[in-house]
Amino acid sequence: MTPMRLTAVATLLVLGVAACGGTTRSSVTAAPQEAPASSAAPSANPDAPLKEGIKLAFLPKQINNPYEVIVDEAGIEAAKEFKGEAKEVGPSDASASSQISYINTLTQQGHDAILIAANDANAVCGPLQQARAKGIKIVSYDSDAAPQCRDLFINQASSEEVGRSQVQLLAEMIDHKGEIAILSATANATNQNTWIEFMKEELAKPEYKDMKLVKVAYGDDDDQKSFTETQGLLQAYPDLKGIISPTTVGVSAAARYISGSKYKGKVVLTGLGTPNQMRQFVKDETVEKFALWNPKDLGYLASYAAAALVSGQITGAEGETFKAGKLGERTIGKNGEVILGPPFTFDASNIDQFDF
């Protein structure tokens, strides 16, 4: 195999490429509504140069998640392009409150921006507001914080497009018939919950009348628990035809279980995974198709967005634009959202073209 370098396929992945962002449409309403640090609305200066020496900190859902590592390392490398400094810190588990102490520490350390993949949209809101009160910019990526608690959300793809496309991908492979299940990450993961909402909406359409969602299981983005949950689903629902796992940890664990079981070739698995995780399971025909975006581009975009905020090029208002290095100009959408691009489908015909 001779994988193409990511730089050679960046354009493809941006134009044609979405474990693991979004926010639930209902969960954000419960968060406290605190005023921004300044009473005067800041104004953007799109012609301002990027400041040198900007200090960024990436706070992933959990520090040992392979997908999050790819995202954050790319963001750290991107910071070098504008002479900034960046680091990654975070918890070893993805519980709702596990990121709070890290936010407090980063605030005390005086970073210019904190970039966070939120485990819980509202649990992190108070500490993030305290950081903003001290002038620190907050950029969420992959999994959103409550909108009033951050300046920007870098979304890997439209949450609606991710959720609906996962159902469409599975339906195509099971001929729109049979019982299906979802293997999610944690019950509080904002991106997962949003995608699942849209999956359920898609399943309510007439063309899916012969498909039935029987269970949403949670592997907590833990490899062994996801493996065990897959086993439990297949034992509890003997007529199961397909599983969607929209988490890189979950889909690879599910594939590992199915590949060595009697269910291989009988139960269809798809979800969101990286090519390097899933290659062996595509090769041995455990998995036919799965999707994702370019996680390196997600981290890269988040880093440049944070730099633009700190430098005063943007404030996070809808319609503002900024330049994101090799990814070109980006426009801020509604609720401070910047979208990387649509999901990309990997299969046996293209998986060897990618190495991440």
Helices and strands as residue ranges (DSSP letters): H 6-16, G 27-30, E 55-59, H 66-81, E 85-88, H 100-109, E 113-116, H 125-133, E 137-141, G 147-149, E 152-155, H 159-173, E 178-184, H 190-203, G 206-208, E 211-218, H 223-236, E 240-245, H 248-259, E 268-271, H 275-283, E 290-292, H 295-310, E 321-323, G 325-327, E 329-331, G 334-336, E 337-339, E 344-346, G 351-353
